[in-house]
Amino acid sequence: MSLKVPRLPTLRDVDITKKKVFMRIDVNVPIDPETGEILDDRRIRVHAKYIKEIMEKYQPALVLGSHQGRPGEPDFTGLEKHAHLLSQYTGYHVKFVEDIIGPHARKEIMSLAPGEILLLDNLRLLSEEIIEAPAEKQALTIMCRRLSSLFEVYVNDAFATSHRSQPSIVGLPLLIISAIGPLFEKEVEAVKRIVDAAEPPRVFVLGGSKVVELLRVIENLVRNKLVDRILTTGLLAHLFLAAKGVDLGLENMKVLEEKGLLPFVARARHILLRGAPIETPVDFKVQVGDKVENRFIGQISDGVIKDIGDQTIGIYREIIKEAKIIVMRGPAGVIEDERFRLGTQRLLEAVYESKAFTIIAGGHLGTMVNEEKVNDKIHVSTGGNALLLFLSGEDIPVFNALQLSARMFLGW
């Protein structure tokens, strides 16, 4: 399957000036399970920047919708604190309503004037928003029918949720004129640069916990000849080392087993046999009891691997230095522990110093980024999972819904 980013309607194609607009954003952020406080508000700050731009340029009556966590999880909360932070970062008062499609919400939406902003409560308080289904079916939900009757335009500025086929993402575009917002457009342009890049070397630095998803990504990158070097870290590196027959010690093989990854060793071996340009670490930081030791491959008889080692950092940094395109997904070590952050920090420093165009793909890795070092050649994506899904060659539900909407309402 070849990768192709479709043409999507933008705010240059759809006029939202002083119109009533529903904009899907994604301010799903880490929440402290004990206190309920927001731990990292980067997504909120990024969205606020583009909301402010939209308000200054178009002055719509803007209603925002987002989710936060999943029912039953500790980060499943209302969005009142999110509204406060959006107000703080946009400079506009963002009114919050503890409702979504009930009489109170509908009344507030109808009375909203151009130049005003309203944030609805957590969309996943509605059971319909949790269910994934085809766009045509989602358009029939009560949620979509009620919301669509209140707005002139739908804007999706939530690239991070574009891999979900839920009502607020794929149902509404089939009922009203729709477009992507400026943050979504920026994400799409960054993805296009990766897909269209012809100049090697194209280097992917892949780690973190999404190992099975990363295997799909690697298979597709190799099939479509989109990558020259793949630098593996974390559990992904452990998996490929196991596929090479390297002895990682009983404790680390047990970690792979507990994560359900041992069945994927054969798949990793098949990827290697097909000639995939996979690089694996030559040494690791290993925790042995309370001690941390730097050990080379072949010397890990005990202890648990927690980060890439000093020599691997040096090798990977040299490869990154020569790259023309870099995609970095997932931390290199257990960054929750200060002792195992060095690998990720040093690789990020190499990215800052590189002249390559770089996508840093969200998630935990995004919390490690030094924003003072980010410039025009570094794009920090808000949508790590969506980016992975696209690069693995799978359909992005919102792309299909927005293309259908453009045919229905814009005559494309």
HELIX and SHEET records of a PDB file:
HELIX    1   1 ARG A   42  TYR A   58  1                                  17    
HELIX    2   2 GLU A   80  THR A   90  1                                  11    
HELIX    3   3 PRO A  103  SER A  111  1                                   9    
HELIX    4   4 LEU A  123  LEU A  125  5                                   3    
HELIX    5   5 SER A  127  ILE A  130  5                                   4    
HELIX    6   6 ALA A  135  GLN A  138  1                                   4    
HELIX    7   7 ILE A  142  SER A  148  1                                   7    
HELIX    8   8 PHE A  159  THR A  161  5                                   3    
HELIX    9   9 PRO A  167  GLY A  171  3                                   5    
HELIX   10  10 LEU A  172  LEU A  174  5                                   3    
HELIX   11  11 PRO A  182  ASP A  196  1                                  15    
HELIX   12  12 VAL A  211  ARG A  223  1                                  13    
HELIX   13  13 GLY A  234  ALA A  243  1                                  10    
HELIX   14  14 LEU A  250  GLU A  258  1                                   9    
HELIX   15  15 LEU A  262  PHE A  264  5                                   3    
HELIX   16  16 VAL A  265  LEU A  273  1                                   9    
HELIX   17  17 ASP A  310  GLU A  322  1                                  13    
HELIX   18  18 GLU A  338  PHE A  340  5                                   3    
HELIX   19  19 LEU A  342  GLU A  353  1                                  12    
HELIX   20  20 GLY A  363  GLY A  366  1                                   4    
HELIX   21  21 GLU A  371  LYS A  373  5                                   3    
HELIX   22  22 GLY A  384  LEU A  391  1                                   8    
HELIX   23  23 PRO A  397  SER A  405  1                                   9    
HELIX   24  24 ALA A  406  LEU A  410  3                                   5    
SHEET    1   A 6 VAL A  94  VAL A  97  0                                        
SHEET    2   A 6 ILE A 117  LEU A 120  1                                        
SHEET    3   A 6 ALA A  61  GLY A  65  1                                        
SHEET    4   A 6 LYS A  20  ARG A  24  1                                        
SHEET    5   A 6 VAL A 153  ASN A 156  1                                        
SHEET    6   A 6 ILE A 177  ILE A 180  1                                        
SHEET    1   B 6 ILE A 278  GLU A 279  0                                        
SHEET    2   B 6 ARG A 229  THR A 232  1                                        
SHEET    3   B 6 ARG A 202  LEU A 206  1                                        
SHEET    4   B 6 ILE A 325  ARG A 329  1                                        
SHEET    5   B 6 PHE A 357  ALA A 361  1                                        
SHEET    6   B 6 ILE A 378  SER A 381  1                                        
SHEET    1   C 3 LYS A 291  PHE A 296  0                                        
SHEET    2   C 3 ASP A 283  VAL A 288 -1                                        
SHEET    3   C 3 VAL A 304  ILE A 308 -1                                        
END                                                                             
